[in-house]
Amino acid sequence: MPRQEEDASVPRGTIRTCIHCALLALLLGGAHSWAQNTRPGDHETVEQLVQQIKQLQQQDLDLQARIKILEGQQQATRVTEADTASPPAPPQDAEKAPPPQEAPQHDWKDLRGMQWRGFGEFNYKVLDQRQPELGTDGFVPGSAGNFYSGDFDLFISARMSDKSSVVAEVAFGELDHQTFSVDLERFLVHYEFSDYFKMSFGRYQTGISYFNTEFRSAKFLLTTADRPLVAQFADEGGLLPTQAVGVSITGLVPSGKLGMNYLFEYGSSDTVRPDINGSGEVNDENNGNHINVGFFIRPEAFSGLQIGGSFYHDKVSNSTVPSPVRIDQTIVNAHVVYVAHGIEFLNEGFLLRHWPENSSITFNTPAFYSQFSKRFAHIRPFFRYQYANANIQNLFFEDVGLRYGPSFGARYDFSDSIAFKAQLDHTVRKDQPDLNGLQMQIAFAF
Amino acid sequence: MMRSTAILLLTSLLGPALAQISYAQNSPAQDQDVAVVVNPKNPVIDITKSELRKIFAGEKRTWPRGVSIKLIVRVPGSYERVVLLRLLGMSESEYKQYWIAEVFHGDAQAEPVALFSNGMQKEAIGAFPGAIALVTPGDVKPGMKVLKVDGHSPGEPGYPVH
């Protein structure tokens, strides 16, 4: 009988196998059906999970590599230092925490090598007036419109010690006929005694305006496609002595919640400025040593607000004219700026005063710009209005005259390091036709 | 066609912002305090929130005794990073562009060191005498000194870093 039961059990095994097969089929079918019926939201969830798994796998690999490095170093050195100065951790965490271990100090080193950064741009510009103005950055004035590459900046910095470093910036600028010039924009040895006293020696960009201090020469850092005329670099027709060689001292002033900072510069500008009216003339200002003193505050109560000003003085003489006269040059600047929460609101005014020695004549050149922009995700629309009014009898700014007008456009950030800008300009010029322009620019950092 | 293009454009523009909002709403640690930790040898015991913002913005770069401040931050995606950006009032993209500008000004040598884990932050805090980092209180370990901010410790009412 048992044998028979055993014989009778053979079919039961077959049945079990059939049941298993059926269950497997049901499971597979169900899974297949689930896969077919998943909603788009489920797909996104699965994709997110896959992404998270990939991230975790990457982190795991990183950690494993790190553990191997640490193990290797511990075996090599076998050095353990007791840290008697370490106070205990907060009581609430000390219970959970593992026994104290000294961090492997030899594993963390400050980089002392050279750090490289690059900034570049490609531009397209068109003006509605064929009468040429100054062409800079490779733009050919008088043409219907053309592409040009502008400046290509290589920025190098290197730390020499905890408190000293070297900064250098080399710009390759496009000239006419697609030739290129090389300019050492900055070359500075920097030493920080403390937050209250920082010194730099070398070729620097003067702290004569907020714009010159904040944006330097990389177009990528600008919201707009170009600088306002008054803050344009002197070798591109700007009105200010934007670069100099000398010493610059900056730092905090103990002022509590006012957040006051100071700036002191003493150096030689030796500004060479081409006329912007297309005359082709160049003014070599042959400056004497200048002094520039500035202050600004960043009140704690209004994060993002900066209010400041500067006073600049030197003596200039146009060495390109026969028997040049020494001229006292004084430039007073004031700015009110708010940059926070995606808002950029820049307002800066200047008074450039030129007084020829042994003369009763004084030429005053007022200028200002106001710029507002607001970031919406990747897009930052902007509006700028600028004004400059120079006496045409002023030997240095006879090409400028009265100019004013708005610019507006938008900057779109493709990523954290590539931006596209489009800008329309309308400039009213005294005794000349209005000038309208369109600029498009791709600016990038790497 | 136009409609789908417009939807695509809107999605690409608003996507990151919505993702950020979604993260902020769904994060279980949304309002959790974050401790400000420094090297144990650092004599500072209390700072203001304003000073903390200046430190992480690179505006204040030395401790009172002249030791250079070394900023240690977490990589994007961590809660400490969210709190850091909240402290500075910046988005992730603005933060990256801000540090590109700081380095280019010559004011900073490099962007702050961004680390994958709080364990690595602990190592870095121990290695650099001037180091400062943000760490969730649960990850504070021996070898880290927790600073008071505006006179409050993490977990106390009025603590401003969260």
Interface residues (C-beta under 8 A of the other chain):
Chain A: Q55 Q59 D62 L63 R66 D83 A85 S86 P87 P88 A89 P90 Q92 D93 A94 K96 A97 P98 P99 P100 Q101 E102 A103 P104 Q105 D107 W108 D110 L111 Q115 R117 F119 F155 S157 R159 D162 K163 S165 V167 R186 L188 H190 E192 F193 S194 D195 S200 T213 E214 R216 A218 F220 L221 L252 K257 R298 E300 S303 G304 A340 H341 G342 R375 F376 A377 H378 I379 D413 D416 S417 A445
Chain B: L13 L14 P16 A17 A35 P40 K41 S50 R53 E59 K60 R61 T62 G66 S68 K70 G77 G89 S91 S93 E94 K96 Q97 I100 A101 V103 F104 H105 G106 Q109 A110 F116 S117 M120 K122 E123 A124 I125 G126 A127 F128 P137 G138 V140 K141 P142 G143 M144 K145 V146 S153 P154 G155
